[in-house]
Amino acid sequence: MTFLRICRPIYRLGATVYWIGILLTGIGLVVGLFGKGWTALVIGIGCVVLGIITSQIPVVHLGNEVKSIDESLTPKQASDLVSRHLRERGDDADDTEFFLGAFELVKKHRRAAEQGDADAQFSLGLHYQQGFGVAQDEAEAVKWFRKAAEHGDAMSQFKLGDCCFNLGNCYLHGRGVIKDPDESVKWFRKAADQNHAKAQYNLAFAYHNGKGVEKNDVEAVKWFRKATDQGNISAQYNLGVCYADGLGVAKDATEAVKWFRKAAEQNYAAAQYNLGLCYRDGFGVAKDDVEGEKWFHKAVEQGYIPTERENRSPSP
């Protein structure tokens, strides 16, 4: 416990000495070239070496502890994880204990995952995806998410939805796998069927844009609506767009304003801007320039930039 408490201060001291050494080395080199002696250069190089040695003391110590917990890590992976922790966190002993505890948790989840426990497989996938208690590895995350999804009947509805949603995101953005919109839609659909709101929104967006599935605005509205039933703000805004433009539903200015307002009141910038347009143009609501400016101002305060569609006034 005592050493854990001083790991971060030692690391910071080493880093500070290192950068002082770099500065002195630069100054010493310039002074030496002008024939004024090489003392500053020698001191600078000495500080650099001392800084490296000092900062590596906690890295080596914690790295060995990490390696003793997870033997699958290479020494470099262990030291890289420790170095990142000391740079970004590790302000006290409790924080460093939590860091070491993450490796214990990974060890526990790995043991259960390799025995076919779907919940543990999903948790291990999250560890790899986030680099928590293990070296970050998107491909390994996908592997464990897929294993968990294949045992979906053994998982809770919530965890199965999360697992399939994460897989969909991996394929959508090419994280750990080759980007594949069709495969992303497949997994978003599985998650959406488990009532996962974000997956329902992503599936609706796929139908709306024809990405990974044939464009179908009626189907998009169906999934946007399901997501709005769970309070998804992005879905509320996009349902408003569908009603404003008559996409997948009959054009209905009043209904568009209703959904824009729901999202705008939750600080969704695009909805605030569109609600401002509705007030400015009297679209689905009584024309009111003051109210319009109010919502424009709220959107601009968040740095919102209107899209090409929004630069066109909606027609009643």
Secondary structure as the mmCIF struct_conf table of DSSP 4:
data_model
#
loop_
_struct_conf.conf_type_id
_struct_conf.id
_struct_conf.beg_label_comp_id
_struct_conf.beg_label_asym_id
_struct_conf.beg_label_seq_id
_struct_conf.end_label_comp_id
_struct_conf.end_label_asym_id
_struct_conf.end_label_seq_id
HELX_RH_AL_P HELX_RH_AL_P1 THR A 2 LEU A 33
TURN_TY1_P TURN_TY1_P1 PHE A 34 GLY A 35
BEND BEND1 LYS A 36 LYS A 36
BEND BEND2 TRP A 38 TRP A 38
HELX_RH_AL_P HELX_RH_AL_P2 THR A 39 ILE A 69
TURN_TY1_P TURN_TY1_P2 GLU A 71 SER A 72
BEND BEND3 LEU A 73 LEU A 73
HELX_RH_AL_P HELX_RH_AL_P3 PRO A 75 GLU A 88
BEND BEND4 ARG A 89 ARG A 89
BEND BEND5 ASP A 92 ASP A 92
HELX_RH_AL_P HELX_RH_AL_P4 ALA A 93 ALA A 113
TURN_TY1_P TURN_TY1_P3 GLU A 114 GLY A 116
HELX_RH_AL_P HELX_RH_AL_P5 ALA A 118 GLN A 130
TURN_TY1_P TURN_TY1_P4 GLY A 131 GLY A 131
BEND BEND6 PHE A 132 VAL A 134
HELX_RH_AL_P HELX_RH_AL_P6 GLU A 138 GLU A 150
TURN_TY1_P TURN_TY1_P5 HIS A 151 HIS A 151
HELX_RH_3T_P HELX_RH_3T_P1 GLY A 152 ALA A 154
BEND BEND7 MET A 155 MET A 155
HELX_RH_AL_P HELX_RH_AL_P7 GLN A 157 HIS A 173
TURN_TY1_P TURN_TY1_P6 GLY A 174 GLY A 174
BEND BEND8 ARG A 175 VAL A 177
HELX_RH_AL_P HELX_RH_AL_P8 PRO A 181 ASP A 193
TURN_TY1_P TURN_TY1_P7 GLN A 194 ASN A 195
HELX_RH_AL_P HELX_RH_AL_P9 ALA A 197 ASN A 209
TURN_TY1_P TURN_TY1_P8 GLY A 210 GLY A 210
BEND BEND9 LYS A 211 VAL A 213
HELX_RH_AL_P HELX_RH_AL_P10 ASP A 217 THR A 228
TURN_TY1_P TURN_TY1_P9 ASP A 229 GLY A 231
HELX_RH_AL_P HELX_RH_AL_P11 ILE A 233 ASP A 245
TURN_TY1_P TURN_TY1_P10 GLY A 246 GLY A 246
BEND BEND10 LEU A 247 VAL A 249
HELX_RH_AL_P HELX_RH_AL_P12 ALA A 253 ALA A 264
TURN_TY1_P TURN_TY1_P11 GLU A 265 ASN A 267
HELX_RH_AL_P HELX_RH_AL_P13 ALA A 269 ASP A 281
TURN_TY1_P TURN_TY1_P12 GLY A 282 GLY A 282
BEND BEND11 PHE A 283 VAL A 285
HELX_RH_AL_P HELX_RH_AL_P14 ASP A 289 GLU A 301
TURN_TY1_P TURN_TY1_P13 GLN A 302 GLY A 303
TURN_TY1_P TURN_TY1_P14 GLU A 308 ASN A 311
BEND BEND12 ARG A 312 ARG A 312
HELX_LH_PP_P HELX_LH_PP_P1 SER A 313 SER A 315
#
